[in-house]
Amino acid sequence: MFGTTKVKLDSALVDKIKKYAEIAGYSSVEEFITHALEKELAKIGDSEDEEEIRKRLKGLGYIS
């Protein structure tokens, strides 16, 4: 079974997420966030090469 982890988010961001999660028909904020993260990780791809992953994350603006 998978465990869970708590993440701190800005309250304004959480309010925005709640709004969009409800509009999109998600059953919870957690479900929306999980789906969004899975979708972003899929964009990075299945590459095992750490340097390639760094380049992709940099290109997406997640790291500098």
ChimeraX attribute file (.defattr): number of C-alpha atoms within 10 A of each C-alpha:
attribute: neighborCount
match mode: 1-to-1
recipient: residues
	/A:1	3
	/A:2	3
	/A:3	4
	/A:4	6
	/A:5	4
	/A:6	5
	/A:7	5
	/A:8	6
	/A:9	8
	/A:10	7
	/A:11	9
	/A:12	9
	/A:13	10
	/A:14	14
	/A:15	12
	/A:16	10
	/A:17	17
	/A:18	18
	/A:19	12
	/A:20	14
	/A:21	18
	/A:22	13
	/A:23	9
	/A:24	10
	/A:25	9
	/A:26	15
	/A:27	10
	/A:28	13
	/A:29	17
	/A:30	13
	/A:31	11
	/A:32	19
	/A:33	16
	/A:34	12
	/A:35	13
	/A:36	12
	/A:37	11
	/A:38	11
	/A:39	11
	/A:40	12
	/A:41	12
	/A:42	10
	/A:43	12
	/A:44	16
	/A:45	11
	/A:46	9
	/A:47	9
	/A:48	8
	/A:49	8
	/A:50	9
	/A:51	10
	/A:52	13
	/A:53	15
	/A:54	15
	/A:55	14
	/A:56	16
	/A:57	16
	/A:58	12
	/A:59	12
	/A:60	13
	/A:61	9
	/A:62	9
	/A:63	10
	/A:64	9
